[in-house]
Amino acid sequence: MALLEIAGLSKSFGGLTAVSDLSFHIQPGELLSIIGPNGAGKTTLFNLLTGFYRPTSGTITFNGMNLTGSKPYQVTRSGISRTFQMTSIFRQSTVLENVIIGQALHARARVWGSVLRTSATCLEEQTIREKAREILSFVGLAGKEDKVASELTEEAQKRLSISLALANGPKLLLLDEPTGGVNLEEISGLIDLVGKIRKTGITICLIEHKMKMVMSISDRIVVLNYGKKIAEGTPKEVAADQEVIKAYLGTRYVT
Amino acid sequence: MAALRPLHSPKAIAWLLVLILAIALPPVVGGYLTSMLILIAIWTIMSFSMNLIYGYTGQLSLGHAAFLGIGAYAFGLLTVKVHVGFWPAFACAIAITGLIAFLVGIPALKLRGPYFILVTLGFAVIVGVIVLAWIDLTGGANGLAGVPRPVPIPLPWGAQLRFDSLLSMYYFVLFFLVLTVGFCQRLVHSLIGKTLLAISYNETLTESLGINTMSKKLLSFTLSATLAGIAGVLYASYNIVISPEVTHFARGMDVVAYLIVGGAGTMAGPIIGTLVLMAVPEVLQIMPYLKTLINGIILMLFILFLPNGIIGWFNTIPAKLLKSRVAIDGSA
């Protein structure tokens, strides 16, 4: 059974159809990339999957549950995490506190437990703190725990935003341009991190523009253009697809 | 563990000194200043209430005078008209305040930014009008008289803790202020507090991390209003007469000024801000009608030049010193 199943998904904003009758699925353990020219509807698709937008029509089924119309926090609780295209972190908080907040959805402490500092609350906070350190060392931010997030380099901020998404223990991770705005030399490190996350068994759906990266790490690729799926398949199949070449390079290059 | 910070840290010593001062000063400064300090302590509780919802959750409420008013009138009506005992009336009054905040918060907190602020302001105006117009219930502009002082608390060895003197009333109010500070300190440093702060930084990101931001905002709003309700009960019991003026929305804006001048989102800010803005006009013998004007000007100056308030500015000093030292080392 597919982990994520999207059927007939559409979203229009007034007269503009950003995503149109889109259907595809993601298998457990797979790395699926979504590519397409600017404005193809990739980020809109992520916003639909995570509940930030309500689909105009169509259904989203994740792990056997119908997620269509769920709120963002409910989607995250069901096991889908995401990063944002514009690196989203809590800039004023420390690196460690960022990842602590990332785990807060699982916390059971209530107001009185927190104010009276019951042993259960202290134990829980201790566990979360340790888990946060583990996650930070996994993404390569060990030793930077006490830095204020805004002082990190762009690349380290990307890593932090990924660790926020990892903190709540997702089954499916949606990465929106994880290497966007990062120096060329630093990209390979981030690609390695994506591979490392994959090895832990987390399914990944990736939006990327860097073709070399997409072709080398994806199992399958879905190509969007003007909100429609124009191709789907292995990197090799997609690279040879006439529709894809037309969308990216123009009709002149179609053989 | 962060919870077991050593007691000799500079911050802990500063807090201890402030507490000792708060306990030791009133007996020596005389009645006038003590009565002033009682009011300052009550409004400091209000500033902490504002700090929870605005400083730590990022939702600016201009309607907090209404919650103080609801607490005060609920307590006054229960004791004066229904003849409920002091402590049951106290508990009921703050529960009623919390419940009303919960019900108002459900629709209001769905709105963001200026829309939320406007709804809270509208709520405060409505409560103010009801208090003035429902004369049969509240006494209207004449206020509600005959509110009781705290009942004596029997002590195990036969004596009684009585609250009929000004000084004992001060300690009664101070006790609730200390409870409020302790409650807020523990709460904002807990995971719940961190989550509230996360909402104030970036609500969209917080929600995408699986946190039901609406329910957390509602929790913060309800707790904040409950603290305002406590301030209302203390005000009513201290003053014996409830004047409808306390529910006026402008008093809620004064609290916003106290908090911003002191430093929103800090633990010392509410104390410093309320103390400075309430004590300075008193010391300078400024006419009451000028106070609001001066508060407004001071608030504007702070928003322009020290948006993080006195404490926020104070907290940047170590970093600045460090930077200048680095600069000196660098040039040497």
Chai-1 contact restraints between the chains, C-beta under 6 A:
chainA,res_idxA,chainB,res_idxB,connection_type,confidence,min_distance_angstrom,max_distance_angstrom,comment,restraint_id
A,P72,B,E207,contact,1.0,0.0,6.0,A-B,restraint_1
A,P72,B,S208,contact,1.0,0.0,6.0,A-B,restraint_2
A,Y73,B,E207,contact,1.0,0.0,6.0,A-B,restraint_3
A,Y73,B,G210,contact,1.0,0.0,6.0,A-B,restraint_4
A,Y73,B,I211,contact,1.0,0.0,6.0,A-B,restraint_5
A,Y73,B,N212,contact,1.0,0.0,6.0,A-B,restraint_6
A,T76,B,G210,contact,1.0,0.0,6.0,A-B,restraint_7
A,R77,B,G210,contact,1.0,0.0,6.0,A-B,restraint_8
A,S88,B,L205,contact,1.0,0.0,6.0,A-B,restraint_9
A,F90,B,A198,contact,1.0,0.0,6.0,A-B,restraint_10
A,F90,B,Y201,contact,1.0,0.0,6.0,A-B,restraint_11
A,Q92,B,Y201,contact,1.0,0.0,6.0,A-B,restraint_12
A,I101,B,K194,contact,1.0,0.0,6.0,A-B,restraint_13
A,I101,B,A198,contact,1.0,0.0,6.0,A-B,restraint_14
A,G102,B,L209,contact,1.0,0.0,6.0,A-B,restraint_15
A,A104,B,L191,contact,1.0,0.0,6.0,A-B,restraint_16
A,A104,B,T195,contact,1.0,0.0,6.0,A-B,restraint_17
A,A104,B,I211,contact,1.0,0.0,6.0,A-B,restraint_18
A,L105,B,G210,contact,1.0,0.0,6.0,A-B,restraint_19
A,L105,B,I211,contact,1.0,0.0,6.0,A-B,restraint_20
A,A107,B,L191,contact,1.0,0.0,6.0,A-B,restraint_21
A,A109,B,L191,contact,1.0,0.0,6.0,A-B,restraint_22
A,S114,B,L187,contact,1.0,0.0,6.0,A-B,restraint_23
A,S114,B,S190,contact,1.0,0.0,6.0,A-B,restraint_24
A,S114,B,I192,contact,1.0,0.0,6.0,A-B,restraint_25
A,V115,B,F183,contact,1.0,0.0,6.0,A-B,restraint_26
A,V115,B,R186,contact,1.0,0.0,6.0,A-B,restraint_27
A,V115,B,L187,contact,1.0,0.0,6.0,A-B,restraint_28
A,R117,B,A3,contact,1.0,0.0,6.0,A-B,restraint_29
A,N168,B,G210,contact,1.0,0.0,6.0,A-B,restraint_30
